[in-house]
């Protein structure tokens, strides 16, 4: 039985925000994020990771439903590819 390598995965969003997940042995390929603007001017952020671009894209429809149900003023739905990176704090 072989051990699966634990990896760190990093996504860089269009606005420069960087999200690193791990260590993980899961085969995630994409990170998705919803930034919702509330009626009171505050924002809420929801995020997750997926095993394919298609899986990540499937989060858009539920986001649109959530916007209606929760009364969001607006929201941005974004997807970024995850790339394997060195462990945080290591010299790689």
C-alpha positions as CSV (number, residue, x, y, z in Angstrom):
1,X,0.0,0.0,0.0
2,X,1.5,3.3,-1.0
3,X,1.1,6.5,0.9
4,X,-0.4,9.4,-1.0
5,X,1.8,12.5,-0.9
6,X,0.5,15.4,1.3
7,X,0.5,18.6,-0.7
8,X,-0.2,22.3,-0.3
9,X,-2.4,23.8,-3.0
10,X,-2.6,27.5,-3.7
11,X,-5.0,29.7,-5.7
12,X,-4.4,33.3,-6.7
13,X,-7.6,35.2,-7.3
14,X,-7.9,38.0,-9.9
15,X,-7.8,40.7,-7.1
16,X,-4.5,39.2,-5.8
17,X,-6.0,37.3,-2.8
18,X,-4.0,34.1,-2.3
19,X,-5.6,31.1,-0.6
20,X,-3.5,28.0,0.4
21,X,-5.1,24.8,1.5
22,X,-3.4,21.8,3.0
23,X,-1.7,19.7,3.7
24,X,-4.0,17.4,1.7
25,X,-3.9,14.2,-0.3
26,X,-7.2,15.2,-2.1
27,X,-7.0,15.8,-5.8
28,X,-8.5,19.3,-5.8
29,X,-7.9,21.3,-9.0
30,X,-9.9,24.6,-8.5
31,X,-10.9,27.0,-5.8
32,X,-14.1,29.0,-5.9
33,X,-15.2,32.1,-4.0
34,X,-18.4,34.1,-3.7
35,X,-18.1,37.6,-2.4
36,X,-21.6,38.8,-1.5
37,X,-22.5,42.4,-0.9
38,X,-25.3,42.7,1.7
39,X,-28.0,45.4,1.7
40,X,-26.3,47.0,4.8
41,X,-23.1,47.4,2.8
42,X,-21.2,44.6,4.6
43,X,-19.8,41.7,2.7
44,X,-19.8,37.9,3.2
45,X,-17.4,35.5,1.7
46,X,-18.1,31.9,0.9
47,X,-15.5,29.5,-0.6
48,X,-14.6,26.0,-1.4
49,X,-12.5,23.7,-3.6
50,X,-13.4,21.3,-6.3
51,X,-11.9,18.3,-8.1
52,X,-12.6,19.8,-11.5
53,X,-13.4,23.1,-13.3
54,X,-16.8,21.7,-14.2
55,X,-17.5,20.9,-10.5
56,X,-16.5,24.4,-9.5
57,X,-18.7,26.0,-12.2
58,X,-21.7,24.1,-10.8
59,X,-21.5,26.3,-7.8
60,X,-22.7,29.4,-9.8
61,X,-26.4,28.4,-10.0
62,X,-26.7,27.8,-6.2
63,X,-25.0,31.2,-5.7
64,X,-27.6,32.9,-7.8
65,X,-30.3,31.2,-5.8
66,X,-28.6,32.2,-2.5
67,X,-28.5,35.8,-3.7
68,X,-32.3,35.8,-4.2
69,X,-33.0,34.0,-1.0
70,X,-30.7,36.1,1.2
71,X,-31.3,39.4,-0.5
72,X,-27.8,40.1,-1.5
73,X,-27.4,43.5,-3.2
74,X,-24.8,41.9,-5.6
75,X,-22.2,39.1,-5.6
76,X,-19.1,38.1,-7.5
77,X,-18.4,34.4,-8.3
78,X,-14.8,33.6,-9.1
79,X,-12.8,30.4,-9.9
80,X,-9.1,30.0,-9.8
81,X,-6.9,27.0,-10.6
82,X,-5.1,25.4,-7.6
83,X,-1.3,24.8,-8.1
84,X,0.9,22.7,-5.9
85,X,3.2,24.9,-3.7
86,X,5.7,24.4,-1.0
87,X,4.6,24.2,2.6
88,X,4.1,27.6,4.2
89,X,7.3,28.8,5.9
90,X,9.5,26.4,3.9
91,X,12.3,27.4,1.7
92,X,11.2,26.1,-1.7
